[in-house]
Amino acid sequence: MKKLLVFLLIGLPLVCLAADYQSTLLVQTGKLRESDLIVRTVTDLEDSKICLAFYVRTTGTSPVMSCYATTSGFRSNISQVGHFKEGQLVVRKIKDSVNNVSCLVAYVSTPGTSPVINCYESRSGAKDEIESSGHLREGDLDIYRIVDQDSNKSCLIAYVSTGGTAPSLTCYTNQSGVKGGMVQDSYLREGDLIVRKIVDQGNAQNCLITYVSTEGTSPYIFCSENKYVAENKKTQPETTPEWKPYSPAGAVKTK
């Protein structure tokens, strides 16, 4: 019996060495809190990516995440550089100044809400502020148009006035200098399903927004360029610069 115990003690280190090696490849490298919004920076050491996880401090919420490649080791520095609030809608612009990435975050201040995000490449020293350039309300649906000059984008944010809802967000190129508001062009209701066609006249975008008339619903947005504007772009002749022969300064003309 004593001999058996000795053999077991000798073999114990060998059994321990045979176990699989485990390493921690995901680590939290930062945290930002802006009122009821929490942003955590999670670094993936294996894939060299930084991920920003967003969630709202309320029951029934769900987080969202966006990841991007690191440009300077695993460093990041996130901060809020823009903020807009009207009614129940809250929009925050979060920027990673080290990796030049900005995220537009939108949510509504109701229990059970979840945020929606749109992240994009940012520019150093650019104008970071965001501003509202239009608001439309049709029935229980609110639509806001937010302009971010940094990315030259207009973003439509829609939400339904009900508890537990989450907004929908879509962005497209901002047509600077073009005037026009937002109007509802068409409307459809079949049972609980509602579809509204919203036209962003300033950006020549037609957007279908759909949701159901139940507590806790969230809308969905699909936008496309106005077909008449697209056709006009195709039919416009391309202008080419007038060709001129190269004549270096001081060249002598010959007959």
C-alpha positions in Angstrom: 0.0 0.0 0.0 2.8 2.4 0.9 4.6 1.6 -2.4 1.4 2.4 -4.4 1.1 5.7 -2.6 4.7 6.6 -3.5 4.1 5.8 -7.2 1.0 8.0 -7.2 2.8 10.9 -5.6 5.7 10.6 -8.2 3.2 10.5 -11.1 1.1 13.5 -9.9 3.4 16.2 -11.4 3.4 14.4 -14.8 -0.4 14.4 -14.8 -0.5 18.2 -14.0 2.0 18.9 -16.8 -0.3 17.2 -19.3 -3.1 19.6 -18.8 -4.0 22.1 -21.6 -2.4 25.5 -21.4 -4.9 28.4 -21.0 -4.3 32.1 -21.7 -6.4 35.2 -21.4 -6.7 36.8 -24.9 -9.6 39.1 -24.1 -9.0 41.9 -21.6 -10.8 45.1 -20.6 -8.5 48.0 -21.3 -10.8 50.9 -20.7 -14.2 52.2 -19.5 -16.2 55.3 -20.2 -19.5 56.4 -18.5 -21.7 59.1 -19.8 -24.8 59.4 -17.7 -26.7 56.1 -18.3 -24.4 54.9 -21.1 -21.5 52.6 -20.4 -18.7 52.0 -23.0 -16.1 49.3 -22.3 -13.0 48.8 -24.3 -12.2 45.2 -24.9 -8.9 44.3 -26.5 -8.5 41.0 -28.5 -4.7 40.3 -28.1 -4.8 37.4 -30.5 -6.4 39.3 -33.5 -5.0 42.8 -32.7 -8.4 44.4 -32.5 -10.1 46.8 -30.2 -13.8 46.4 -29.5 -16.1 49.0 -28.0 -19.1 47.5 -26.2 -22.0 49.8 -25.5 -25.0 49.3 -23.2 -27.5 51.4 -21.2 -27.9 51.0 -17.5 -31.5 49.8 -17.5 -33.3 46.5 -17.0 -34.0 44.5 -20.1 -31.3 46.1 -22.2 -28.9 44.4 -24.7 -25.4 45.5 -25.6 -24.0 46.2 -29.0 -20.3 46.0 -30.1 -18.1 47.3 -32.9 -14.4 46.2 -33.5 -11.6 47.7 -35.5 -7.9 47.1 -36.0 -5.4 48.8 -33.8 -3.0 51.4 -35.3 -0.7 52.0 -32.4 -0.1 48.9 -30.4 -3.1 48.3 -28.2 -3.5 51.9 -27.1 -6.9 53.7 -27.2 -8.4 56.8 -25.8 -12.1 57.2 -26.0 -14.2 60.2 -25.0 -17.5 61.8 -25.8 -17.1 64.6 -28.4 -20.7 65.3 -29.3 -24.1 65.1 -27.7 -27.7 65.6 -28.7 -30.9 65.1 -26.7 -34.5 65.9 -27.5 -37.5 64.3 -26.1 -36.8 60.7 -25.3 -33.9 60.4 -27.9 -30.3 60.5 -26.8 -27.5 60.6 -29.3 -23.8 60.6 -28.3 -20.7 60.7 -30.5 -17.9 58.6 -29.0 -14.4 59.0 -30.5 -11.2 57.0 -30.1 -8.6 59.7 -30.8 -5.7 57.3 -30.9 -7.1 55.0 -33.6 -9.2 57.7 -35.4 -12.5 55.9 -35.0 -15.9 57.5 -34.2 -19.2 55.9 -33.2 -22.6 57.5 -33.3 -24.7 55.9 -30.5 -28.4 56.4 -30.2 -30.9 55.2 -27.6 -34.2 56.3 -26.0 -34.5 57.0 -22.3 -37.1 54.4 -21.5 -36.8 51.1 -19.5 -35.6 48.1 -21.5 -34.1 50.2 -24.3 -31.0 49.0 -26.2 -28.5 51.3 -28.1 -27.8 51.3 -31.8 -24.4 52.3 -33.2 -22.7 53.3 -36.4 -18.9 53.4 -36.4 -16.7 54.9 -39.0 -13.2 56.2 -39.7 -12.6 59.6 -38.3 -10.2 62.4 -39.1 -7.7 64.1 -36.7 -8.6 67.7 -36.0 -12.0 67.5 -37.7 -15.2 69.1 -36.4 -16.6 66.6 -34.0 -19.9 68.2 -33.1 -23.2 66.6 -34.2 -26.4 68.6 -34.9 -30.0 67.9 -35.6 -31.2 69.0 -39.1 -34.7 67.8 -39.0 -37.5 66.1 -37.1 -40.7 64.4 -38.3 -43.4 62.7 -36.2 -46.0 60.5 -37.9 -48.4 58.8 -35.5 -46.3 57.0 -32.8 -43.1 57.2 -34.9 -40.4 59.8 -34.4 -37.7 60.4 -37.0 -34.6 62.6 -36.5 -32.0 63.6 -39.0 -28.5 64.0 -37.5 -25.6 65.5 -39.4 -22.0 64.6 -38.5 -19.7 66.9 -40.5 -16.6 64.8 -39.5 -17.7 61.9 -41.7 -19.9 64.0 -44.1 -22.9 61.9 -43.2 -26.5 62.4 -42.5 -28.1 59.8 -40.2 -31.8 59.0 -39.8 -32.8 57.8 -36.4 -36.3 56.4 -35.9 -38.0 55.1 -32.7 -41.5 54.2 -31.6 -43.1 55.9 -28.6 -43.5 52.8 -26.5 -41.7 51.2 -23.5 -38.9 48.7 -24.2 -38.2 50.1 -27.7 -34.8 50.5 -29.3 -34.2 53.0 -32.1 -33.0 52.2 -35.7 -30.1 54.1 -37.3 -28.9 54.4 -40.9 -26.4 56.8 -42.4 -25.6 58.0 -45.9 -23.5 60.7 -47.6 -24.6 64.2 -46.6 -25.4 66.4 -49.6 -24.1 69.7 -48.3 -25.7 72.8 -49.6 -28.9 71.0 -50.7 -32.0 72.2 -48.9 -35.0 70.1 -48.1 -36.8 68.5 -45.1 -38.3 65.1 -44.4 -41.9 64.2 -45.5 -44.0 61.1 -45.3 -44.8 60.1 -48.9 -46.8 56.9 -48.4 -48.3 54.9 -45.6 -49.4 51.2 -45.2 -51.1 49.3 -42.4 -51.9 45.6 -42.6 -53.0 44.1 -39.2 -50.3 45.0 -36.7 -47.7 45.9 -39.4 -47.1 49.5 -40.2 -44.8 50.7 -43.0 -44.1 54.4 -43.7 -42.2 55.8 -46.7 -40.2 58.8 -45.6 -38.4 61.0 -48.1 -35.3 62.9 -47.1 -35.5 65.6 -49.7 -32.2 67.3 -48.9 -30.3 64.1 -49.5 -32.6 62.5 -52.2 -33.1 59.4 -50.1 -36.3 57.3 -49.9 -36.6 55.4 -46.7 -39.1 52.7 -45.7 -39.6 52.4 -41.9 -41.5 49.4 -40.6 -42.6 48.3 -37.1 -45.6 46.7 -35.4 -48.1 48.3 -33.1 -47.2 46.4 -30.0 -45.5 47.2 -26.7 -41.7 46.9 -26.9 -41.5 47.0 -30.7 -38.5 48.5 -32.5 -38.5 49.9 -36.1 -36.3 48.9 -39.0 -35.1 51.4 -41.7 -34.2 50.7 -45.3 -33.0 53.7 -47.4 -32.1 54.0 -51.1 -31.3 56.9 -53.4 -34.2 58.5 -55.2 -34.3 56.7 -58.6 -34.9 60.0 -60.5 -31.8 61.5 -59.0 -29.8 58.4 -59.8 -31.1 58.4 -63.4 -30.2 62.1 -63.9 -26.6 61.3 -62.7 -26.3 58.5 -65.3 -27.6 60.7 -68.2 -25.4 63.7 -67.3 -22.4 63.8 -69.7 -19.0 63.4 -68.2 -16.8 66.5 -68.6 -13.2 66.0 -69.6 -10.6 68.7 -69.4 -9.5 70.3 -72.7 -6.3 68.8 -74.0 -3.4 71.1 -74.5 0.1 70.2 -75.8 2.8 70.4 -73.2 5.1 73.4 -73.7 7.9 73.8 -71.2 8.7 77.3 -70.1 11.3 79.0 -72.3 10.8 76.5 -75.1 11.7 77.9 -78.6 8.9 77.8 -81.2 9.8 76.5 -84.6 8.1 77.2 -87.8 
